[in-house]
Amino acid sequence: MEIEFVGAAQTVTGSMHVVRTPYGTILLDCGLFQGRRQESIERNRHLRVPIRELKAVVLSHAHIDHSGAIPLLYKQGYKGPVYTTPATRSLCTVMLRDAAAIQSSDARHLNKHRDRGDDPIEPLYTDEDVVRAIEHMISIPYHTTVPVAPGVDVTFFDAGHVLGSAITALDFEEGRVKKRLVFTGDLGRADRPILRDPEIVKDADVLITESTYGDRLHDSIDKMDDDLAAVVNRTIKRGGKLIVPSFALERAQEVVFALKKLKKAGAIPNVPVFVDSPLTVKITDVFKLHPECYDAETRALLRGHDSPFDFDDLSYIEDVEASKRVSTSDQPSIVISASGMCEAGRILHHLRDAVEDAKNTVLIVGFQAQHTLGRRLVEKRARVKIFGVERERRCEVVVLNGFSAHADQKDLIDYAEKSREAGGKLENVVLVHGDPKPQEILRGKLGEKGFKKLANPAPGDKLTF
């Protein structure tokens, strides 16, 4: 077995791993690279995967940095299947079409301002490419084993990261020896609201695990709620607005659920809460269709007709004019809007109208990649550029990593140890989806736990097992 690490290698974006077995080539994830604009355009337009070799694509979950390049595969000639969970297929139907619409809109805008003689800019893919990809997606429930290529079986286990997220087990024989490759995708945290905890997969020979937070620990869930209440209360007390840049998938729903619990407990005042993101509205509707992914607490709420995604004073906004009224209003409120890294979407309008007022707070609840506006806010820079205009940042900036859907250092170490204990075959651990520094720290910690064969491959590296 040879694995080539094309994307999410010593970085946290563009997940893409080519697995070559005696029976054919499988692609694990096919995500868009997100970073500096020109680098992103170059890497995304020229996929470094052997399309003609591929027997199948296996998708861990719907986040765009894991799924976003799948329509491009079909545009460039791939005709095979994509295997994923039912919830991920539902989410991709919404999220990939949204990605195509954004690309088309951006292309139209850039073409209006391009120099004469320059070639017109085309989107990476269109809605037609997305529909073709969705037509080829095959849903596999958790714990159901199916062949994805002659001699290669796949089984999905719950990753507890986002709705429908899966840990992938690939099984095949090599020289009459059975081998199992386990790929975590993005690994969730234990005891988080809404979703179930990540599952341990038995009998792994090779574990490919994410390492986003390999260098740090998250706050507890209880502390997260207390910290959120404190931020809300002091912002509203000074008459400001709380602006929450949030990924439309999972993070927005978790923040809404946390606010619902705090309101119910009387821990925060009754102020308007706006979820201003058409994509988030659609994704929240998808959540309601997949109770098979929920934990026991969330299912109990639904049985009692108490949706975790609704409460008094909460409004979901799709209309553009309503969004503008919320953005320009001076009324104390809480605004949750996409995109999570502040690189596109309606959040930019809310930030533009909020960052220069000291009454307001920007609350960061997710990982912010390098070279994004979100990262500049996390760094609390004195001036930030929004819509091409530099603005003085007077607002408070608060970071609550406790909302992260990614496992922290302890979670990652625990998962590797429990995987080794579940069958006793695990020798090789490969770290992906992480920056080099967190990976090196995690490698050291895993080495202290007795793991001898550790790697954090660079882009293009190939490892043989």
Secondary structure, 3 states (H helix, E strand, C coil): CEEEEEECCCCCCCCEEEEEECCEEEEECCCCCCCCHHHHHHHHHCCCCCHHHEEEEECCCCCHHHHCCHHHHHHCCCCCCEEECHHHHHHHHHHHHHHHHHHHHHHHHHHHCCCCCCCCCCCCCCHHHHHHHHHCEEECCCCCCEEEECCEEEEEEECCCCCCCEEEEEEEEECCEEEEEEECCCCCCCCCCCECCCCCCCCCCEEEEECCECCCCCCCHHHHHHHHHHHHHHHHHCCCEEEEECCCCCHHHHHHHHHHHHHHCCCCCCCCEEEECHHHHHHHHHHCCCHHHECHHHHHHHHCCCCCCCCCCEEEECCHHHHHHHHHCCCCEEEEECCCCCCCCCHHHHHHHHCCCCCCEEEECCCCCCCCHHHHHHCCCCEEEECCEEEECCCEEEECHHHCCCCEHHHHHHHHHHHHHCCCCCCEEEEECCCHHHHHHHHHHHHHCCCCEEECCCCCCEEEC
